[in-house]
Amino acid sequence: MLTDEDKAIIDLAREHPVWSGTLEGRIRDELDMSPVAFLQRLNYLADDRDANEYAPAVLRRIREWRP
């Protein structure tokens, strides 16, 4: 089950498809977490079934970024 924070992380990734300084500021201001913690959680969510039902296109894009 996705938490509100998980949904906020995915929604923020949806709004900012390209990494920018603006995204870093929003991560800190809106989610009160570091950009590293944001990326770690987003990477985890990319493999989560519930998250993929919530936002399949966003998380498919995240999986494609992986090396």
N, C-alpha and C positions, 0 to 999 in steps of 0.2 A: 504494500500500500504506500502510495506517495504521500509525503508530508507537504504542508504548505511551502516549506522552504525548498523542497525538491522541485515543486512546480515553479517557484519563483526563479530558481537557477535555470531551469529549462526555458522559461519565458524570456529571461534576460539573454540567453544564448540565441534564442529565436530573433530577438530584436537587433542583436549585434552579430551578424554573420562573420564579420571580420574583426580581429582583435585591434583595439585602439586604446589610447589613453582615456578616452571617454568611458569605455567599458570598465577599465580599472577603477575609476572613480565611482561609477555606479555600483560595482561589486562591493566596494568598501562602505559606501553610503547606505545602500538599500539592503544589503544582506549582512553587513557587519562581519565580513570575512575577508581573508587575504585572497588575491588573485590565484595563488597556488592552491589554496584550499578549494576555491571555486572550480578550478580545472580538475582537481582530483575527484571531487564529487560528481562533476559533469561526466568525467570518464567512467566512473562507476555506474552512473545512471544510464549510460549508453548501452549497457548490457542487461539492464533491468527490464523485465517483461512489462510491468505496470507503466514504467516510464515510456517504453516504446509504444504502448497503446495510447498514451497521452499525447505524444509528439513524435511520431515515427520519422518524419522528414528531418527534423532537427537532429535527432540522435543518429540517424543514418549518416548525416554529414559529419558528425563528431567521429563516428567509427572510421570514416574514410580518411580523416586527418591522421589517424594513427600510423606510425611507421610500419 
